[in-house]
Amino acid sequence: MKKLLTICSICVFLVSGCSLLPEKEEKQTAVPANVQKTEAPPVKQTSAPQAPPAVQQEEIHKKADLYPENNELALSTIVKVANSDGKIRAKFNKYNEKATIYYLNNNNNGGIFMIISDSDEETYKRHGIDFVEIQKNGEEKITPLVNTSDENSENDVWEFDEETTLPLRHVNYDSEGEISYAEFWNYSPDSQVKYELKNGEGKTISLRKEIQDNESNLRIEHLVYDGDGNTKLNISANYEGPDITRLTYYNAEHPDESVIIVSQFENGEKIKETVYSSDYRVKNVYQAFYQDGKRVKIKIFDNENRELEEILSN
């Protein structure tokens, strides 16, 4: 009985002792006396940066002379002139006043290269084509498509049509009496070859051909050959009435410069121009917009129809 009472007393003591313990015991770590306590600096609460209010900016468009009264100019030519130096534009305008600009491209030094109609009015019509290079410093170089002469010296023999006095044949001899070159003209509407140039060996060096499809469609071809008879240059223009609907420039020595320009007209206005590479891949597309018959805007697109630039008439 005493054992039972003793066990019960022990149990009551343990239970009462446990009830006196705190609900949560905090473990404290002793800090050495020689170490100073420091508290971490408070963390500053910063709000996320806010974007400045959007400022609506006025869209700026380039303005330039769009030559509204000249439908012979390619739209790509107008754009390239607009993006050229002022001195280059002045030189271009000088040629544009007296010649037809068939083709224009930028050269590597900030100048331009042009194919134009003969600006000096040949005495006797051959090709009537000149190459013009204008450097950024203003220096100019003119090279005719073929290098011949209208001279009538002891080294030249001419044959003319008695009625029209137009030339039919011209043979130029060198200092040793050998034929240097010979050129021939044909004015018959039944002949497509209107002019032919041959070298001293009798090989054709160049041809000018005129192919009349009907009363309004005309194709003019200027062909230059190398000594083996391969096409070296081809400059061709397709006309529908006064409008050039297709221009081809092929340069065998520089095929990357070769282009095909196809133009679309509506009511006498050039509304679209597509520029192709020599392998007929689209390079750029140009669209022209008119107001009261005046060209007021040109848009330029890449080969994926993404707009690249817009130029307004000044």
Stockholm file with secondary structure:
# STOCKHOLM 1.0

chainA/1-314         MKKLLTICSICVFLVSGCSLLPEKEEKQTAVPANVQKTEAPPVKQTSAPQAPPAVQQEEIHKKADLYPENNELALSTIVKVANSDGKIRAKFNKYNEKATIYYLNNNNNGGIFMIISDSDEETYKRHGIDFVEIQKNGEEKITPLVNTSDENSENDVWEFDEETTLPLRHVNYDSEGEISYAEFWNYSPDSQVKYELKNGEGKTISLRKEIQDNESNLRIEHLVYDGDGNTKLNISANYEGPDITRLTYYNAEHPDESVIIVSQFENGEKIKETVYSSDYRVKNVYQAFYQDGKRVKIKIFDNENRELEEILSN
#=GR chainA/1-314 SS CHHHHHHHHHHHHHHHHHHTSCSSCCCCCCCCTTSCCCCCCCCCCCCCCCCCCCCCCCCCCEEECCCTTCSSSCHHHHHHHHTSCHHHHHHHHHHHTTSCEEEEEECTTSCEEEEEECTTCCSSCSCCEEEEEECTTSCEEEEESSCCCCCCSTTEEEEECTTTCCEEEEEEECTTSCEEEEEEECCCTTCSEEEEEEETTSCEEEEEEEEECSSSEEEEEEEEECTTSCEEEEEEEEEETTEEEEEEEEESSCGGGCEEEEEEEETTEEEEEEEEETTSCEEEEEEEEEETTEEEEEEEECTTSCEEEEEEEC
#=GC SS_cons         CHHHHHHHHHHHHHHHHHHTSCSSCCCCCCCCTTSCCCCCCCCCCCCCCCCCCCCCCCCCCEEECCCTTCSSSCHHHHHHHHTSCHHHHHHHHHHHTTSCEEEEEECTTSCEEEEEECTTCCSSCSCCEEEEEECTTSCEEEEESSCCCCCCSTTEEEEECTTTCCEEEEEEECTTSCEEEEEEECCCTTCSEEEEEEETTSCEEEEEEEEECSSSEEEEEEEEECTTSCEEEEEEEEEETTEEEEEEEEESSCGGGCEEEEEEEETTEEEEEEEEETTSCEEEEEEEEEETTEEEEEEEECTTSCEEEEEEEC
//
